Amino acid sequence: CLVTDQKQSYASIVRELFGERCEHVRVSSKLVRDTKNPLFPINHTLARVRDNLSRLVRRNWGASKKREWLLGHCAIWITYRNYVRDRVNRERGVTPAMKLGLETAPWSVERLLRWRVFRPVSEPVLAQ
């Protein structure tokens, strides 16, 4: 089930990408923007991404000029958010990955940054 606002192009894009496998629920973007709004989780997550990824913040030296560097930064942030950082303040020491049963303990920052991922030679460079 995919919940979006009522932008006209979303219906055809969802149909093209998922066909009949996905139920598309359209919600008015004019609803009160509180935690009961079905669009709240995605709007909140995207706001946190913009706030936490310095490469997405305008007017600073960290702005991404190359897509591959932005993708790398996003991968680090997503992994940190799901494997290192507590899910909520009320549940100290419990990460989203633990909540889903993917891990039994939080990762340390050292463990996260120990990984070094290289782009395969056969993988094309993304167009700018």
N, CA and C atoms as an extended XYZ file, in Angstrom:
384
Properties=species:S:1:pos:R:3:atomname:S:1:resname:S:1:resid:I:1 pbc="F F F"
N         0.847       -1.176        0.000 N   CYS     1
C         0.000        0.000        0.000 CA  CYS     1
C         0.891        1.236        0.000 C   CYS     1
N         0.704        2.107       -0.964 N   LEU     2
C         1.484        3.335       -1.078 CA  LEU     2
C         0.560        4.513       -0.863 C   LEU     2
N         0.903        5.373        0.093 N   VAL     3
C         0.095        6.547        0.399 CA  VAL     3
C         0.812        7.776       -0.139 C   VAL     3
N         0.122        8.552       -0.973 N   THR     4
C         0.692        9.789       -1.511 CA  THR     4
C        -0.335       10.898       -1.410 C   THR     4
N         0.116       12.110       -1.735 N   ASP     5
C        -0.862       13.185       -1.847 CA  ASP     5
C        -1.544       13.042       -3.208 C   ASP     5
N        -2.332       14.008       -3.600 N   GLN     6
C        -3.166       13.857       -4.789 CA  GLN     6
C        -2.538       14.440       -6.057 C   GLN     6
N        -1.223       14.553       -6.100 N   LYS     7
C        -0.567       15.044       -7.312 CA  LYS     7
C        -0.938       14.138       -8.484 C   LYS     7
N        -1.326       14.745       -9.598 N   GLN     8
C        -1.852       14.018      -10.750 CA  GLN     8
C        -0.898       12.956      -11.291 C   GLN     8
N         0.389       13.264      -11.384 N   SER     9
C         1.336       12.343      -12.026 CA  SER     9
C         1.628       11.087      -11.193 C   SER     9
N         1.353       11.113       -9.889 N   TYR    10
C         1.692        9.960       -9.048 CA  TYR    10
C         0.939        8.693       -9.449 C   TYR    10
N        -0.325        8.814       -9.821 N   ALA    11
C        -1.128        7.634      -10.156 CA  ALA    11
C        -0.519        6.864      -11.319 C   ALA    11
N        -0.142        7.558      -12.385 N   SER    12
C         0.435        6.863      -13.542 CA  SER    12
C         1.830        6.319      -13.234 C   SER    12
N         2.600        7.027      -12.440 N   ILE    13
C         3.940        6.549      -12.076 CA  ILE    13
C         3.838        5.278      -11.236 C   ILE    13
N         2.943        5.273      -10.258 N   VAL    14
C         2.749        4.097       -9.406 CA  VAL    14
C         2.278        2.908      -10.242 C   VAL    14
N         1.340        3.148      -11.140 N   ARG    15
C         0.823        2.081      -12.006 CA  ARG    15
C         1.945        1.526      -12.894 C   ARG    15
N         2.775        2.405      -13.434 N   GLU    16
C         3.882        1.982      -14.302 CA  GLU    16
C         4.929        1.185      -13.527 C   GLU    16
N         5.254        1.622      -12.321 N   LEU    17
C         6.290        0.948      -11.533 CA  LEU    17
C         5.819       -0.352      -10.896 C   LEU    17
N         4.589       -0.359      -10.356 N   PHE    18
C         4.139       -1.497       -9.558 CA  PHE    18
C         2.987       -2.283      -10.170 C   PHE    18
N         2.321       -1.731      -11.148 N   GLY    19
C         1.179       -2.420      -11.749 CA  GLY    19
C         0.088       -2.656      -10.721 C   GLY    19
N        -0.461       -3.861      -10.725 N   GLU    20
C        -1.552       -4.215       -9.819 CA  GLU    20
C        -1.055       -4.681       -8.450 C   GLU    20
N         0.265       -4.799       -8.280 N   ARG    21
C         0.824       -5.294       -7.012 CA  ARG    21
C         0.679       -4.300       -5.872 C   ARG    21
N         0.395       -3.052       -6.189 N   CYS    22
C         0.407       -2.004       -5.176 CA  CYS    22
C        -0.939       -1.293       -5.113 C   CYS    22
N        -1.449       -1.149       -3.917 N   GLU    23
C        -2.653       -0.341       -3.709 CA  GLU    23
C        -2.195        1.093       -3.511 C   GLU    23
N        -2.733        2.008       -4.283 N   HIS    24
C        -2.346        3.420       -4.215 CA  HIS    24
C        -3.457        4.212       -3.529 C   HIS    24
N        -3.166        4.734       -2.353 N   VAL    25
C        -4.130        5.544       -1.597 CA  VAL    25
C        -3.694        6.997       -1.713 C   VAL    25
N        -4.622        7.842       -2.168 N   ARG    26
C        -4.328        9.259       -2.338 CA  ARG    26
C        -5.007       10.060       -1.233 C   ARG    26
N        -4.233       10.929       -0.593 N   VAL    27
C        -4.713       11.706        0.547 CA  VAL    27
C        -4.529       13.191        0.229 C   VAL    27
N        -5.474       13.997        0.635 N   SER    28
C        -5.369       15.440        0.404 CA  SER    28
C        -4.199       16.016        1.194 C   SER    28
N        -3.409       16.828        0.530 N   SER    29
C        -2.283       17.473        1.212 CA  SER    29
C        -2.751       18.666        2.045 C   SER    29
N        -4.048       18.958        1.991 N   LYS    30
C        -4.595       20.081        2.754 CA  LYS    30
C        -5.072       19.665        4.149 C   LYS    30
N        -4.949       18.373        4.473 N   LEU    31
C        -5.334       17.917        5.813 CA  LEU    31
C        -4.413       18.535        6.860 C   LEU    31
N        -4.890       18.578        8.104 N   VAL    32
C        -4.078       19.097        9.205 CA  VAL    32
C        -2.768       18.310        9.265 C   VAL    32
N        -1.645       19.004        9.382 N   ARG    33
C        -0.338       18.345        9.372 CA  ARG    33
C         0.097       17.974       10.784 C   ARG    33
N        -0.552       16.944       11.308 N   ASP    34
C        -0.197       16.436       12.635 CA  ASP    34
C         0.150       14.956       12.505 C   ASP    34
N         0.393       14.288       13.630 N   THR    35
C         0.812       12.881       13.594 CA  THR    35
C        -0.295       11.939       13.120 C   THR    35
N        -1.527       12.413       13.074 N   LYS    36
C        -2.634       11.570       12.604 CA  LYS    36
C        -2.757       11.602       11.083 C   LYS    36
N        -2.107       12.536       10.441 N   ASN    37
C        -2.142       12.655        8.987 CA  ASN    37
C        -1.394       11.478        8.369 C   ASN    37
N        -1.997       10.757        7.409 N   PRO    38
C        -1.330        9.606        6.789 CA  PRO    38
C        -0.014        9.961        6.094 C   PRO    38
N         0.175       11.238        5.720 N   LEU    39
C         1.411       11.657        5.068 CA  LEU    39
C         2.498       12.042        6.068 C   LEU    39
N         2.165       12.081        7.368 N   PHE    40
C         3.131       12.521        8.378 CA  PHE    40
C         4.428       11.714        8.376 C   PHE    40
N         4.385       10.370        8.359 N   PRO    41
C         5.654        9.622        8.435 CA  PRO    41
C         6.638        9.958        7.314 C   PRO    41
N         6.162       10.072        6.089 N   ILE    42
C         7.078       10.374        4.992 CA  ILE    42
C         7.530       11.823        5.032 C   ILE    42
N         6.623       12.749        5.337 N   ASN    43
C         7.015       14.159        5.423 CA  ASN    43
C         8.037       14.360        6.532 C   ASN    43
N         7.825       13.704        7.669 N   HIS    44
C         8.739       13.821        8.804 CA  HIS    44
C        10.108       13.216        8.466 C   HIS    44
N        10.098       12.055        7.819 N   THR    45
C        11.352       11.398        7.447 CA  THR    45
C        12.136       12.258        6.456 C   THR    45
N        11.461       12.784        5.454 N   LEU    46
C        12.152       13.625        4.474 CA  LEU    46
C        12.684       14.911        5.103 C   LEU    46
N        11.953       15.482        6.045 N   ALA    47
C        12.447       16.673        6.746 CA  ALA    47
C        13.709       16.336        7.536 C   ALA    47
N        13.728       15.156        8.158 N   ARG    48
C        14.921       14.738        8.906 CA  ARG    48
C        16.099       14.486        7.980 C   ARG    48
N        15.848       13.916        6.816 N   VAL    49
C        16.929       13.698        5.846 CA  VAL    49
C        17.523       15.041        5.443 C   VAL    49
N        16.675       16.008        5.095 N   ARG    50
C        17.174       17.326        4.690 CA  ARG    50
C        17.945       17.989        5.822 C   ARG    50
N        17.496       17.808        7.054 N   ASP    51
C        18.143       18.440        8.194 CA  ASP    51
C        19.458       17.755        8.566 C   ASP    51
N        19.529       16.436        8.425 N   ASN    52
C        20.691       15.689        8.902 CA  ASN    52
C        21.781       15.465        7.861 C   ASN    52
N        21.488       15.622        6.596 N   LEU    53
C        22.503       15.452        5.564 CA  LEU    53
C        23.018       16.817        5.137 C   LEU    53
N        24.229       17.139        5.566 N   SER    54
C        24.782       18.458        5.280 CA  SER    54
C        24.860       18.736        3.788 C   SER    54
N        24.978       17.679        2.968 N   ARG    55
C        25.066       17.882        1.519 CA  ARG    55
C        23.748       18.379        0.923 C   ARG    55
N        22.657       18.269        1.671 N   LEU    56
C        21.373       18.749        1.180 CA  LEU    56
C        21.035       20.139        1.702 C   LEU    56
N        21.867       20.656        2.590 N   VAL    57
C        21.630       21.973        3.162 CA  VAL    57
C        22.214       23.012        2.211 C   VAL    57
N        21.465       23.989        1.884 N   ARG    58
C        21.955       25.026        0.972 CA  ARG    58
C        22.905       25.973        1.696 C   ARG    58
N        23.674       26.682        0.892 N   ARG    59
C        24.568       27.735        1.391 CA  ARG    59
C        25.596       27.231        2.389 C   ARG    59
N        26.180       26.098        2.108 N   ASN    60
C        27.313       25.677        2.921 CA  ASN    60
C        28.331       24.977        2.037 C   ASN    60
N        29.503       24.711        2.552 N   TRP    61
C        30.579       24.121        1.774 CA  TRP    61
C        30.358       22.636        1.531 C   TRP    61
N        29.402       22.025        2.225 N   GLY    62
C        29.184       20.589        2.098 CA  GLY    62
C        28.222       20.204        0.982 C   GLY    62
N        27.731       21.159        0.201 N   ALA    63
C        26.768       20.833       -0.850 CA  ALA    63
C        27.364       19.842       -1.852 C   ALA    63
N        26.571       18.865       -2.230 N   SER    64
C        27.035       17.849       -3.180 CA  SER    64
C        27.068       18.394       -4.589 C   SER    64
N        28.180       18.153       -5.244 N   LYS    65
C        28.293       18.524       -6.648 CA  LYS    65
C        28.224       17.292       -7.532 C   LYS    65
N        28.442       16.127       -6.939 N   LYS    66
C        28.397       14.879       -7.694 CA  LYS    66
C        27.419       13.922       -7.029 C   LYS    66
N        26.581       13.317       -7.855 N   ARG    67
C        25.548       12.415       -7.356 CA  ARG    67
C        26.133       11.250       -6.566 C   ARG    67
N        27.256       10.683       -7.001 N   GLU    68
C        27.820        9.512       -6.323 CA  GLU    68
C        28.237        9.843       -4.885 C   GLU    68
N        28.713       11.069       -4.647 N   TRP    69
C        29.082       11.450       -3.283 CA  TRP    69
C        27.839       11.627       -2.414 C   TRP    69
N        26.782       12.170       -2.997 N   LEU    70
C        25.521       12.301       -2.265 CA  LEU    70
C        24.963       10.921       -1.926 C   LEU    70
N        25.001        9.993       -2.887 N   LEU    71
C        24.502        8.639       -2.628 CA  LEU    71
C        25.294        7.961       -1.514 C   LEU    71
N        26.605        8.148       -1.509 N   GLY    72
C        27.427        7.582       -0.438 CA  GLY    72
C        27.077        8.164        0.918 C   GLY    72
N        26.892        9.479        0.952 N   HIS    73
C        26.521       10.145        2.198 CA  HIS    73
C        25.149        9.655        2.680 C   HIS    73
N        24.215        9.511        1.751 N   CYS    74
C        22.879        9.004        2.099 CA  CYS    74
C        22.968        7.589        2.666 C   CYS    74
N        23.798        6.748        2.061 N   ALA    75
C        23.935        5.368        2.533 CA  ALA    75
C        24.460        5.336        3.966 C   ALA    75
N        25.440        6.175        4.262 N   ILE    76
C        25.976        6.239        5.631 CA  ILE    76
C        24.892        6.706        6.593 C   ILE    76
N        24.159        7.759        6.232 N   TRP    77
C        23.131        8.292        7.125 CA  TRP    77
C        22.016        7.274        7.366 C   TRP    77
N        21.565        6.604        6.285 N   ILE    78
C        20.491        5.616        6.429 CA  ILE    78
C        20.947        4.465        7.318 C   ILE    78
N        22.169        3.996        7.119 N   THR    79
C        22.684        2.907        7.954 CA  THR    79
C        22.804        3.369        9.401 C   THR    79
N        23.328        4.571        9.620 N   TYR    80
C        23.435        5.112       10.976 CA  TYR    80
C        22.054        5.187       11.634 C   TYR    80
N        21.096        5.726       10.892 N   ARG    81
C        19.751        5.899       11.452 CA  ARG    81
C        19.092        4.572       11.813 C   ARG    81
N        19.345        3.521       11.036 N   ASN    82
C        18.680        2.248       11.259 CA  ASN    82
C        19.454        1.266       12.136 C   ASN    82
N        20.760        1.399       12.219 N   TYR    83
C        21.562        0.407       12.943 CA  TYR    83
C        22.290        0.955       14.164 C   TYR    83
N        22.526        2.274       14.232 N   VAL    84
C        23.289        2.852       15.348 CA  VAL    84
C        22.390        3.662       16.285 C   VAL    84
N        21.605        4.542       15.718 N   ARG    85
C        20.810        5.494       16.498 CA  ARG    85
C        19.580        4.840       17.116 C   ARG    85
N        19.279        5.250       18.354 N   ASP    86
C        18.064        4.760       19.010 CA  ASP    86
C        16.841        5.137       18.179 C   ASP    86
N        15.868        4.245       18.167 N   ARG    87
C        14.644        4.469       17.403 CA  ARG    87
C        13.873        5.659       17.961 C   ARG    87
N        13.632        5.645       19.251 N   VAL    88
C        12.962        6.757       19.940 CA  VAL    88
C        13.611        6.935       21.304 C   VAL    88
N        13.446        8.103       21.887 N   ASN    89
C        14.063        8.380       23.188 CA  ASN    89
C        13.535        7.483       24.303 C   ASN    89
N        12.288        7.040       24.172 N   ARG    90
C        11.696        6.197       25.218 CA  ARG    90
C        12.304        4.800       25.271 C   ARG    90
N        12.903        4.361       24.172 N   GLU    91
C        13.474        3.012       24.089 CA  GLU    91
C        14.975        3.103       23.852 C   GLU    91
N        15.715        3.491       24.884 N   ARG    92
C        17.173        3.614       24.759 CA  ARG    92
C        17.788        2.270       24.410 C   ARG    92
N        18.731        2.297       23.448 N   GLY    93
C        19.427        1.075       23.077 CA  GLY    93
C        18.673        0.185       22.109 C   GLY    93
N        17.557        0.673       21.546 N   VAL    94
C        16.780       -0.112       20.586 CA  VAL    94
C        16.764        0.652       19.262 C   VAL    94
N        17.330        0.041       18.228 N   THR    95
C        17.389        0.665       16.907 CA  THR    95
C        16.250        0.140       16.028 C   THR    95
N        15.942        0.830       14.931 N   PRO    96
C        14.925        0.305       14.017 CA  PRO    96
C        15.262       -1.101       13.507 C   PRO    96
N        16.537       -1.379       13.238 N   ALA    97
C        16.938       -2.713       12.768 CA  ALA    97
C        16.648       -3.776       13.824 C   ALA    97
N        16.826       -3.435       15.085 N   MET    98
C        16.518       -4.367       16.173 CA  MET    98
C        15.007       -4.576       16.261 C   MET    98
N        14.253       -3.512       16.099 N   LYS    99
C        12.792       -3.595       16.176 CA  LYS    99
C        12.243       -4.530       15.087 C   LYS    99
N        12.914       -4.556       13.931 N   LEU   100
C        12.494       -5.425       12.829 CA  LEU   100
C        13.084       -6.833       12.926 C   LEU   100
N        13.932       -7.055       13.929 N   GLY   101
C        14.537       -8.371       14.097 CA  GLY   101
C        15.741       -8.613       13.202 C   GLY   101
N        16.306       -7.566       12.610 N   LEU   102
C        17.480       -7.719       11.753 CA  LEU   102
C        18.780       -7.775       12.551 C   LEU   102
N        18.777       -7.200       13.744 N   GLU   103
C        19.953       -7.179       14.621 CA  GLU   103
C        19.508       -7.428       16.056 C   GLU   103
N        20.451       -7.867       16.873 N   THR   104
C        20.142       -8.099       18.288 CA  THR   104
C        20.713       -7.019       19.181 C   THR   104
N        21.628       -6.204       18.649 N   ALA   105
C        22.239       -5.118       19.418 CA  ALA   105
C        22.555       -3.966       18.472 C   ALA   105
N        22.625       -2.749       19.015 N   PRO   106
C        22.976       -1.610       18.165 CA  PRO   106
C        24.414       -1.732       17.655 C   PRO   106
N        24.671       -1.193       16.489 N   TRP   107
C        26.038       -1.115       15.977 CA  TRP   107
C        26.731        0.064       16.638 C   TRP   107
N        28.044       -0.005       16.740 N   SER   108
C        28.827        1.154       17.169 CA  SER   108
C        29.135        1.999       15.931 C   SER   108
N        29.453        3.262       16.148 N   VAL   109
C        29.842        4.126       15.032 CA  VAL   109
C        31.095        3.546       14.378 C   VAL   109
N        31.996        2.998       15.196 N   GLU   110
C        33.221        2.388       14.664 CA  GLU   110
C        32.886        1.252       13.693 C   GLU   110
N        31.936        0.413       14.058 N   ARG   111
C        31.548       -0.699       13.177 CA  ARG   111
C        30.960       -0.174       11.867 C   ARG   111
N        30.125        0.851       11.955 N   LEU   112
C        29.527        1.433       10.759 CA  LEU   112
C        30.590        1.976        9.819 C   LEU   112
N        31.545        2.719       10.361 N   LEU   113
C        32.541        3.380        9.525 CA  LEU   113
C        33.680        2.461        9.111 C   LEU   113
N        33.719        1.256        9.637 N   ARG   114
C        34.742        0.289        9.259 CA  ARG   114
C        34.540       -0.212        7.834 C   ARG   114
N        33.298       -0.212        7.363 N   TRP   115
C        32.995       -0.690        6.012 CA  TRP   115
C        33.561        0.265        4.984 C   TRP   115
N        34.120       -0.291        3.940 N   ARG   116
C        34.590        0.535        2.827 CA  ARG   116
C        34.035       -0.095        1.560 C   ARG   116
N        33.205        0.632        0.880 N   VAL   117
C        32.521        0.086       -0.289 CA  VAL   117
C        33.090        0.742       -1.540 C   VAL   117
N        33.490       -0.087       -2.481 N   PHE   118
C        33.998        0.418       -3.748 CA  PHE   118
C        32.970        0.159       -4.834 C   PHE   118
N        32.880        1.061       -5.775 N   ARG   119
C        31.978        0.896       -6.907 CA  ARG   119
C        32.593       -0.134       -7.849 C   ARG   119
N        31.826       -1.154       -8.239 N   PRO   120
C        32.354       -2.140       -9.182 CA  PRO   120
C        32.762       -1.480      -10.498 C   PRO   120
N        33.813       -1.973      -11.116 N   VAL   121
C        34.297       -1.420      -12.371 CA  VAL   121
C        33.226       -1.475      -13.440 C   VAL   121
N        32.404       -2.522      -13.452 N   SER   122
C        31.398       -2.690      -14.485 CA  SER   122
C        30.183       -1.775      -14.295 C   SER   122
N        30.067       -1.159      -13.113 N   GLU   123
C        28.904       -0.302      -12.846 CA  GLU   123
C        29.091        1.048      -13.524 C   GLU   123
N        28.114        1.504      -14.304 N   PRO   124
C        28.259        2.794      -14.988 CA  PRO   124
C        28.213        3.952      -14.006 C   PRO   124
N        28.921        4.997      -14.306 N   VAL   125
C        28.883        6.214      -13.505 CA  VAL   125
C        27.543        6.885      -13.770 C   VAL   125
N        26.883        7.342      -12.707 N   LEU   126
C        25.568        7.973      -12.863 CA  LEU   126
C        25.683        9.283      -13.610 C   LEU   126
N        24.725        9.565      -14.471 N   ALA   127
C        24.710       10.806      -15.235 CA  ALA   127
C        24.488       11.979      -14.309 C   ALA   127
N        25.107       13.057      -14.590 N   GLN   128
C        24.974       14.257      -13.749 CA  GLN   128
C        23.702       15.000      -14.070 C   GLN   128
